[in-house]
């Protein structure tokens, strides 16, 4: 999957890129919301991981100013989570959230989950049933 990670903490970006790249994903990183909006205009991403609290513009500003493709999933990464923030980002198009600090396993589970829903959104029902049957037989 093609993933964009948006966070002003370079250590978080490095960790996310390392974890996801080692798991076979293509990852671009950006440290501010303005550049993230530009990158999304230029390239399609399957998943966008975005921080809430950043220098300059925050994650809510990012969601209000970006046009995500219909199949792109946006996942909030934050240590400042509360019910109001989660409701706000969900209301602006986010499909999930991940509380910092998180483990590599937690990150990968979120990517897997949202990637699976991405596949379900893109594949017609008959093809999804076919894919599920093949996957189930391989275990």
FENVEN-V310563 format. One record per residue. N is the residue number from 1. RES is the residue in one small letter. SS is DSSP state (A for helix, B for strand, O for the rest). BURIAL is # if it has 9 or more other C-alpha atoms within 8 Angstrom, else .. D_FIRST is the distance of its C-alpha to the first C-alpha in Angstrom with 1 decimal. Layout:
# FENVEN-V310563
n & res & ss & burial & d_first
N & RES & SS & BURIAL & D_FIRST
N & RES & SS & BURIAL & D_FIRST
This chain:
# FENVEN-V310563
n & res & ss & burial & d_first
1 & x & O & # & 0.0
2 & x & B & # & 3.8
3 & x & B & # & 6.2
4 & x & B & # & 9.9
5 & x & B & # & 12.5
6 & x & B & # & 16.0
7 & x & O & # & 19.0
8 & x & O & # & 22.4
9 & x & O & . & 22.6
10 & x & A & . & 21.5
11 & x & A & . & 21.7
12 & x & A & . & 19.1
13 & x & A & # & 16.7
14 & x & A & . & 17.5
15 & x & A & . & 17.0
16 & x & A & # & 13.6
17 & x & A & # & 12.4
18 & x & A & . & 14.2
19 & x & A & # & 13.1
20 & x & A & # & 9.3
21 & x & A & # & 9.9
22 & x & A & . & 12.3
23 & x & O & . & 9.9
24 & x & O & . & 7.8
25 & x & O & # & 5.0
26 & x & B & # & 6.1
27 & x & B & # & 8.3
28 & x & B & # & 11.2
29 & x & B & # & 14.1
30 & x & B & # & 17.1
31 & x & O & # & 20.3
32 & x & O & # & 21.7
33 & x & A & # & 21.1
34 & x & A & . & 22.8
35 & x & A & # & 20.6
36 & x & A & # & 17.4
37 & x & A & # & 18.9
38 & x & A & . & 19.6
39 & x & A & . & 16.1
40 & x & A & # & 14.7
41 & x & A & . & 17.6
42 & x & A & . & 16.7
43 & x & O & . & 13.0
44 & x & O & # & 10.6
45 & x & O & # & 7.9
46 & x & O & # & 6.1
47 & x & B & # & 7.6
48 & x & B & # & 10.7
49 & x & B & # & 12.5
50 & x & B & # & 16.1
51 & x & B & # & 19.5
52 & x & O & # & 22.6
53 & x & O & . & 25.4
54 & x & O & # & 25.1
55 & x & O & . & 27.7
56 & x & O & . & 28.3
57 & x & O & # & 26.4
58 & x & O & # & 24.9
59 & x & A & # & 21.9
60 & x & A & # & 24.0
61 & x & A & # & 24.9
62 & x & A & # & 21.3
63 & x & A & # & 20.6
64 & x & A & . & 24.0
65 & x & A & . & 23.3
66 & x & O & . & 19.8
67 & x & O & . & 18.9
68 & x & O & . & 15.5
69 & x & O & . & 14.4
70 & x & O & . & 15.4
71 & x & O & # & 12.0
72 & x & O & # & 10.7
73 & x & B & # & 11.3
74 & x & B & # & 13.3
75 & x & B & # & 14.2
76 & x & B & # & 17.4
77 & x & B & # & 18.1
78 & x & B & # & 21.8
79 & x & O & . & 25.0
80 & x & O & . & 27.1
81 & x & O & . & 26.1
82 & x & O & . & 28.7
83 & x & A & . & 29.1
84 & x & A & . & 29.9
85 & x & A & . & 26.9
86 & x & A & # & 24.5
87 & x & A & . & 26.4
88 & x & A & # & 26.3
89 & x & A & # & 22.5
90 & x & A & # & 22.0
91 & x & A & . & 24.7
92 & x & O & # & 22.8
93 & x & O & . & 19.5
94 & x & O & # & 17.7
95 & x & O & . & 16.4
96 & x & B & . & 16.7
97 & x & B & # & 18.1
98 & x & B & # & 18.1
99 & x & B & # & 21.5
100 & x & O & . & 22.1
101 & x & O & . & 22.9
102 & x & O & . & 20.1
103 & x & O & . & 19.5
104 & x & A & . & 16.5
105 & x & A & . & 16.8
106 & x & A & . & 16.8
107 & x & A & # & 13.7
108 & x & A & # & 11.8
109 & x & A & . & 13.6
110 & x & A & # & 12.7
111 & x & A & # & 8.9
112 & x & A & . & 9.7
113 & x & A & . & 12.2
114 & x & A & # & 10.5
115 & x & A & # & 7.6
116 & x & A & . & 10.8
117 & x & A & . & 12.6
118 & x & A & # & 10.1
119 & x & A & # & 10.7
120 & x & A & # & 14.3
121 & x & A & . & 14.6
122 & x & A & . & 13.5
123 & x & O & . & 15.3
124 & x & O & . & 19.1
125 & x & A & . & 20.9
126 & x & A & . & 22.3
127 & x & A & . & 19.0
128 & x & A & # & 17.6
129 & x & A & . & 20.8
130 & x & A & . & 20.5
131 & x & A & . & 17.1
132 & x & A & . & 18.5
133 & x & A & . & 21.7
134 & x & A & . & 20.0
135 & x & A & . & 18.0
136 & x & A & . & 21.3
137 & x & A & . & 23.3
138 & x & O & . & 21.3
139 & x & O & . & 22.2
